[in-house]
Amino acid sequence: MKKQLLLLFIIIATVFVSYPQSVSKIKRDIFKFKNSKELKHAQWSVSAAFVKTGRAIISYRSNESLAPASNLKLFTTSVALNLLGENYRFKTSMYYDGFITDDGVLKGNIYIAGGGDPTLGSNTVEGSLPLDSLMWTWTNAVIKLGIKKIEGKIVADASLFTGNSVPDDWNWVDIGNYYGAGTSALTINDNLYYLYFHPSVVVGEPAEVIRTVPEIPGLKFINHIKTGPEGSGDNGYIYCAPGQFTATLRGTVPAGVSAFSIKGSIPDPPLFAAQYLSRFLQHYRITVTEDASEIHTPVKYDESKLIATTLSPELKDIVYMINKRSINLYTEQLLNTIALKEKGIGDTETGIEVIKSFLDSVGIDTGGMQLYDGCGLSRTDMITTGMMVKLLTFMSKQKVFGAFYNSLSVAGRAGDPGDFSKFGVNTLLAGNARIKSGLITGVRSFSGYLKDKRGRLIAFSLIANNYSGQRKRIDEIHKQILIDLAKLR
């Protein structure tokens, strides 16, 4: 009996001495950092748990609702992988109506039926055709039908998604720039263009607009861009709402270069896609007699008049780039797609309903969650770190976990396409921690996975709102907490 009591005492001592001593280091660091000048007046939350058991390691204000920034993408991509499957592909189809005469005249229109593919005409994701390669593929399909002239027009069918192309709670300063590009059933070229300037040799003088690549028909600029100091980088902003073809330009671009570009969002991607194809066809001497247009009312197509079908890369490859590169447009496209699949309505609000319903169905409490988009660009989005850790724990047990896990940035791994290739070098985090970050004004977040010294997989989430000072200091604080977790035995 005494031996049994002694053994029990040793076991209890091991649990309450060695393990808590490691955790107590994390708690001491949290207390120290919370009282730092950067976080003293901020809202900060830290949560971590072992994914195998769900056992909490640390839970500091883990039920507080905080803005997650791009950490929200983990919710949207995880739900999409589960509902659509990692091998899901988007489909864009081309049809014609009317008839083709013996001498090669199409007396009718050609339709580009958008299927919500975020990668259409983009080289961001491997396996997707860049814009001109895509246009040549479509043009070649038209040529193979023997069409030499189109007595009609190219029509972009964007009817699959409904509602606003940008969420109501996005900031005006973001809309018009590439990272604020709106969604569409027919996206093209990442819905972005490059706007080139010729800076002055004199700082403070106007920078001249040179061109856009690709050319956007009808787009005009009210230019207030000035020349900044050499090396000052991109501080230019494009103010332009969806469907608006007069953009206001403000900010600076650097001196010392003959040309400098910033990235804007195409005001009307479906119309641009139809216009670009129309110009491409005419370049190859296929006359198109009418101007390109777009429709938002569903059309029932004759499958015998299918010209071409373009498939996207698999969803796992799209999610890989979403979480590595934090692409807002791609995430919002997924939000609309899961809404369409589950509810038959492709819009933001329905997509948010689908996310919440899915989380509730797998036992993740959505109390404290407020969503206004799927990517986290809205400052009014709210989640909790406790909710995030539960999601990450859930995902670790799903068959799509490999695709999800591999989409996160690898700390300290040179060549990784994420933002953490130099993070945690020469620490236990290098090659170990998998991280999705988030960053908007006043928000910095890290969520993901790492392994401790015993090889146990840990899910973690750290979110800071309304911090003071530089974001770099918050990164250092978060890095120390993650190192503490990696040192657990």
C-alpha positions in Angstrom: 0.0 0.0 0.0 2.8 2.4 0.9 4.6 1.6 -2.4 1.4 2.4 -4.3 1.0 5.7 -2.5 4.6 6.5 -3.2 4.1 5.7 -6.9 1.0 7.9 -7.0 2.9 10.8 -5.3 5.7 10.5 -7.9 3.1 10.6 -10.8 1.4 13.6 -9.3 4.7 15.3 -8.7 5.7 14.8 -12.3 2.4 16.3 -13.5 2.4 19.3 -11.2 6.1 20.0 -11.2 7.7 19.4 -14.6 4.7 20.1 -16.8 3.4 23.2 -14.9 6.9 24.6 -14.7 7.0 24.8 -18.5 3.5 26.2 -18.6 4.3 28.7 -15.9 7.0 30.2 -18.1 4.4 30.9 -20.7 2.1 32.5 -18.1 5.0 34.6 -16.8 5.8 35.8 -20.3 2.1 36.6 -21.0 1.9 38.7 -17.8 5.2 40.5 -18.7 4.1 41.2 -22.3 0.6 42.3 -21.3 2.1 45.0 -19.2 4.5 46.1 -21.9 3.9 49.5 -23.6 2.8 47.8 -26.8 0.0 45.8 -25.2 -0.8 47.7 -22.0 -3.8 49.4 -23.6 -4.5 46.7 -26.2 -6.9 43.7 -26.3 -4.8 40.6 -26.5 -5.7 36.9 -26.4 -3.6 33.7 -26.4 -4.9 30.1 -26.6 -3.2 26.8 -27.2 -4.1 23.1 -26.9 -2.8 19.7 -27.7 -4.7 18.6 -30.8 -4.7 14.9 -30.0 -6.6 15.3 -26.7 -8.0 18.8 -27.0 -6.4 19.5 -23.6 -5.8 23.2 -23.1 -2.3 24.4 -22.5 -2.9 28.1 -22.1 -6.2 30.1 -22.3 -5.6 33.8 -21.8 -8.8 35.7 -22.5 -9.6 33.1 -25.1 -13.4 33.9 -25.1 -12.9 37.6 -26.0 -14.2 38.7 -29.4 -11.3 40.2 -31.4 -10.8 41.2 -35.0 -8.7 38.4 -36.6 -7.7 40.1 -39.9 -6.5 37.4 -42.4 -6.6 34.7 -39.7 -10.3 34.5 -40.7 -9.2 32.8 -43.9 -8.5 29.7 -41.9 -12.3 29.4 -41.2 -13.3 29.9 -44.8 -10.7 27.6 -46.3 -11.3 24.9 -43.8 -15.1 24.9 -44.4 -14.6 25.0 -48.2 -12.2 22.0 -48.1 -14.7 20.0 -46.0 -17.8 20.9 -48.0 -16.3 21.0 -51.6 -13.5 18.5 -51.2 -9.8 19.1 -51.8 -10.1 17.9 -55.4 -12.9 20.2 -56.4 -12.5 22.2 -59.6 -14.3 25.3 -60.8 -15.6 25.2 -64.4 -15.9 28.0 -66.9 -17.7 27.2 -70.1 -18.0 28.9 -73.5 -21.2 28.6 -75.7 -22.6 30.1 -78.8 -26.2 30.7 -79.8 -27.7 31.1 -83.2 -26.1 29.2 -86.1 -22.9 29.0 -88.1 -23.2 29.4 -91.9 -21.3 27.3 -94.4 -18.9 30.2 -95.0 -18.0 30.5 -91.3 -20.3 33.3 -90.1 -21.7 32.9 -86.6 -25.1 34.6 -86.6 -25.3 34.8 -82.9 -23.3 35.5 -79.8 -20.5 33.8 -77.8 -21.1 33.5 -74.1 -18.5 33.1 -71.4 -20.4 31.4 -68.5 -18.5 32.1 -65.3 -18.3 29.4 -62.7 -16.7 31.3 -59.9 -13.1 30.3 -60.7 -10.8 32.6 -58.8 -7.8 31.5 -60.8 -9.2 32.2 -64.3 -6.6 33.9 -66.5 -4.1 34.0 -63.7 -0.6 32.4 -63.2 -0.8 32.6 -59.4 -1.8 29.0 -58.9 0.1 26.3 -60.8 -2.1 24.7 -63.4 -4.0 27.8 -64.3 -3.5 29.5 -67.7 -2.2 33.1 -67.7 -4.5 35.6 -69.4 -3.1 35.6 -72.9 -2.6 31.8 -72.9 -6.3 31.4 -71.8 -7.4 33.8 -74.6 -5.5 31.9 -77.2 -7.0 28.6 -76.0 -10.5 30.0 -76.3 -9.7 31.7 -79.7 -8.3 28.4 -81.0 -11.5 26.6 -80.0 -13.5 29.2 -81.9 -11.3 28.7 -85.0 -11.7 24.9 -84.8 -15.5 25.5 -85.2 -14.7 27.2 -88.5 -15.9 30.6 -87.3 -14.4 33.5 -89.2 -16.9 36.2 -88.4 -19.3 36.8 -85.5 -22.4 38.8 -86.4 -23.1 39.4 -82.7 -20.9 39.9 -79.6 -19.0 38.3 -76.8 -21.2 38.2 -73.7 -19.9 37.6 -70.2 -22.4 35.6 -68.1 -21.8 36.6 -64.4 -25.2 35.4 -63.2 -24.0 32.6 -60.9 -23.1 34.9 -58.0 -25.5 37.6 -56.7 -25.3 40.5 -54.2 -22.6 43.1 -53.9 -19.2 42.3 -55.3 -17.5 43.8 -52.2 -18.8 43.4 -48.7 -20.5 46.4 -47.1 -18.0 46.7 -44.3 -14.8 47.1 -46.4 -13.0 50.4 -46.1 -13.1 52.9 -49.0 -9.3 53.1 -48.9 -9.1 49.4 -49.7 -11.6 49.2 -52.6 -10.0 50.0 -55.9 -6.7 48.5 -54.9 -5.8 44.9 -55.8 -6.3 43.5 -52.3 -9.8 45.0 -52.3 -10.8 43.5 -55.6 -14.5 42.5 -55.8 -15.9 39.0 -56.4 -17.6 37.8 -59.5 -18.9 34.6 -61.0 -16.5 35.6 -63.8 -13.2 36.8 -62.5 -10.2 37.3 -64.7 -6.4 37.9 -64.2 -7.0 38.0 -60.4 -9.3 41.0 -61.2 -6.2 43.3 -61.1 -4.3 45.6 -63.4 -0.9 47.3 -63.1 -0.9 51.1 -63.2 2.4 52.6 -64.3 3.7 56.0 -63.4 6.7 58.1 -64.5 7.9 59.8 -61.3 9.4 63.3 -61.4 13.1 63.8 -60.6 11.9 66.3 -58.0 10.4 65.1 -54.8 6.9 66.5 -54.2 6.2 67.0 -57.9 3.4 65.1 -59.7 4.0 61.6 -61.0 2.7 61.1 -64.5 0.3 58.2 -65.3 1.8 56.2 -68.3 -0.4 53.2 -68.9 -2.3 50.2 -67.4 -1.4 46.6 -68.1 -3.6 45.1 -69.3 -5.4 48.0 -70.9 -8.8 48.6 -69.2 -11.2 50.1 -71.8 -12.9 53.3 -70.6 -10.9 53.6 -67.3 -9.9 57.2 -66.6 -7.9 58.7 -63.7 -8.0 61.8 -61.6 -4.3 61.9 -60.6 -3.1 63.4 -57.4 -0.1 61.1 -57.0 3.2 62.9 -56.1 6.8 61.8 -56.3 8.2 60.6 -53.0 11.9 60.1 -51.9 14.0 57.4 -53.6 13.4 54.1 -52.0 10.1 55.1 -50.3 8.2 52.4 -52.1 4.5 52.0 -53.0 2.4 54.6 -51.1 -0.1 55.1 -53.8 -3.8 54.4 -53.5 -6.5 54.0 -56.1 -10.0 55.0 -55.0 -12.5 53.4 -57.3 -15.7 51.5 -56.6 -16.9 48.4 -58.5 -18.5 49.4 -61.8 -16.9 52.9 -61.6 -14.6 53.9 -64.4 -13.2 57.1 -63.0 -10.6 56.4 -60.4 -9.0 59.0 -58.1 -5.3 58.5 -57.3 -3.6 59.7 -54.1 -0.3 59.1 -52.3 3.3 58.8 -53.6 5.5 56.7 -55.7 9.3 56.8 -55.4 11.7 58.9 -57.4 14.8 57.4 -59.0 13.1 55.1 -61.5 11.8 55.6 -65.0 8.6 53.7 -64.3 6.9 52.5 -61.1 3.7 50.4 -60.9 1.0 49.9 -58.3 -1.9 47.4 -58.5 -5.5 48.2 -58.9 -8.7 46.2 -59.1 -10.6 45.9 -62.4 -13.9 47.8 -62.0 -15.9 45.3 -64.0 -14.1 42.0 -64.4 -16.8 40.1 -66.5 -17.1 43.0 -69.0 -13.3 43.2 -69.2 -13.1 39.4 -69.9 -15.6 39.8 -72.8 -13.8 42.9 -74.1 -10.4 41.2 -74.0 -11.6 38.1 -75.8 -13.3 40.2 -78.4 -10.1 42.1 -79.1 -8.1 38.9 -79.1 -10.4 37.3 -81.7 -10.2 40.4 -83.9 -6.4 40.3 -83.6 -6.6 36.8 -85.2 -8.9 38.2 -87.9 -12.1 36.9 -86.5 -14.5 39.9 -86.9 -16.9 40.7 -84.1 -19.5 43.1 -85.2 -20.9 44.3 -81.8 -19.4 45.6 -78.6 -18.9 43.2 -75.7 -21.4 43.1 -72.9 -22.4 41.2 -69.7 -25.5 39.6 -68.3 -26.6 38.8 -64.7 -29.7 36.8 -65.5 -29.2 33.0 -65.8 -29.2 31.5 -69.3 -30.1 27.9 -70.3 -27.4 26.9 -72.7 -27.6 24.3 -75.5 -24.9 21.8 -74.6 -24.5 20.9 -78.3 -23.2 24.4 -78.7 -20.5 24.1 -76.2 -17.2 25.7 -77.5 -14.8 25.0 -74.7 -14.6 24.2 -71.0 -11.8 25.5 -68.7 -11.2 23.8 -65.4 -9.4 25.4 -62.5 -6.6 23.8 -60.5 -7.8 21.6 -57.6 -9.1 23.3 -54.5 -6.2 22.1 -52.4 -3.8 24.1 -54.7 -6.0 27.2 -54.5 -6.2 27.0 -50.7 -2.4 26.5 -50.7 -2.0 30.0 -52.3 -4.8 31.6 -50.3 -3.2 30.8 -46.9 0.4 31.2 -48.1 -0.2 34.5 -49.9 -3.3 35.7 -48.1 -5.3 36.4 -51.2 -8.6 38.2 -50.3 -10.3 37.7 -53.7 -9.8 34.0 -53.8 -11.2 33.6 -50.3 -14.3 35.6 -51.1 -14.8 33.5 -54.2 -14.8 30.4 -51.9 -17.3 32.1 -49.6 -19.7 32.6 -52.5 -19.1 29.1 -53.8 -19.9 27.3 -50.5 -23.0 29.5 -50.3 -24.1 28.4 -53.7 -23.4 24.8 -53.0 -25.2 24.6 -49.7 -28.0 27.2 -50.1 -28.3 27.8 -53.9 -27.5 31.5 -53.4 -24.0 32.8 -54.2 -23.4 35.8 -52.0 -21.5 37.0 -48.9 -24.3 36.9 -46.4 -25.3 33.3 -47.3 -21.6 32.2 -47.2 -21.3 33.5 -43.7 -24.4 31.6 -42.7 -22.9 28.4 -44.1 -19.7 28.9 -42.1 -21.5 29.4 -38.9 -23.9 26.5 -39.6 -20.9 24.2 -40.3 -19.1 25.2 -37.2 -22.2 24.6 -35.1 -22.7 21.2 -36.7 -19.2 20.0 -35.6 -19.5 21.4 -32.1 -17.6 24.6 -32.3 -19.4 27.3 -30.4 -19.8 30.4 -32.6 -20.8 32.7 -29.7 -18.6 35.8 -30.0 -18.3 35.4 -33.8 -19.3 38.3 -36.0 -18.5 38.0 -39.7 -18.9 40.4 -42.6 -16.6 38.8 -45.1 -14.6 35.6 -45.5 -11.1 36.9 -45.7 -10.8 39.2 -42.7 -10.3 42.5 -44.5 -13.3 44.0 -42.6 -12.2 45.5 -39.2 -15.7 44.6 -37.9 -15.1 40.8 -38.2 -14.8 39.1 -34.7 -13.7 35.7 -33.5 -12.1 34.3 -30.4 -8.8 32.5 -30.0 -10.5 29.7 -28.2 -12.8 29.2 -31.2 -9.8 29.2 -33.6 -7.9 26.6 -31.5 -11.1 24.4 -31.6 -11.2 24.8 -35.4 -7.6 23.8 -35.8 -8.0 20.8 -33.5 -11.1 19.7 -35.5 -9.2 20.1 -38.8 -6.3 17.9 -37.5 -8.8 15.0 -37.5 -10.2 15.4 -41.0 -9.2 13.7 -44.2 -8.5 17.1 -45.8 -6.0 18.0 -43.0 -2.9 17.4 -45.2 -4.1 20.0 -47.7 -5.0 22.5 -44.9 -1.8 22.0 -42.9 0.4 22.3 -46.0 -1.2 25.6 -46.9 0.2 27.3 -43.8 3.5 29.2 -44.0 6.5 27.3 -42.6 8.6 29.3 -40.1 12.3 29.6 -41.0 12.1 27.7 -44.2 13.9 29.4 -47.1 11.9 29.4 -50.3 8.6 29.0 -48.6 6.1 31.2 -50.5 4.6 32.5 -47.2 5.8 35.4 -45.1 7.7 33.4 -42.5 10.8 32.2 -44.3 13.0 34.3 -41.9 10.8 33.9 -38.9 12.2 31.9 -36.0 15.5 31.0 -37.7 17.9 29.2 -35.3 15.0 28.5 -32.8 12.7 25.6 -32.2 10.2 27.2 -34.6 12.3 26.8 -37.7 10.9 24.1 -40.0 8.4 23.3 -37.2 5.7 26.0 -36.8 3.0 26.4 -39.4 1.5 29.8 -39.2 -1.2 31.9 -40.8 -0.8 35.6 -40.0 -3.3 38.5 -40.1 -2.6 42.2 -40.5 -4.9 45.2 -40.8 -4.8 48.5 -39.0 -4.4 47.8 -35.3 -4.6 44.1 -35.7 -1.9 41.4 -35.7 -2.7 37.7 -35.4 -0.9 34.4 -35.6 -2.7 31.0 -35.7 -1.5 27.5 -36.6 0.4 24.5 -35.4 3.7 23.5 -33.9 5.3 20.5 -32.2 6.7 20.5 -28.7 9.9 18.7 -27.7 8.0 15.4 -27.3 6.6 15.7 -30.8 3.0 16.5 -29.7 1.1 18.7 -32.2 -0.2 21.9 -30.6 -2.8 24.3 -32.1 -2.3 27.9 -31.2 -3.9 31.3 -31.8 -2.6 34.7 -30.7 -4.5 37.9 -31.6 -3.7 41.5 -30.6 -6.0 44.4 -31.3 -5.4 48.1 -30.8 -1.7 47.7 -29.9 0.8 50.5 -29.7 4.0 50.9 -31.5 5.3 48.8 -34.4 3.9 45.6 -35.7 7.4 44.1 -35.6 7.4 44.3 -31.8 4.1 42.3 -31.6 5.7 39.7 -33.9 8.6 39.4 -31.5 6.2 38.9 -28.6 4.2 36.3 -30.4 7.5 34.5 -31.4 8.5 34.2 -27.8 5.2 32.7 -26.8 5.5 30.2 -29.6 9.1 29.3 -28.6 7.8 28.7 -25.0 5.2 26.3 -26.5 7.8 24.5 -28.5 9.9 23.9 -25.4 7.2 22.0 -23.6 8.2 18.5 -22.6 
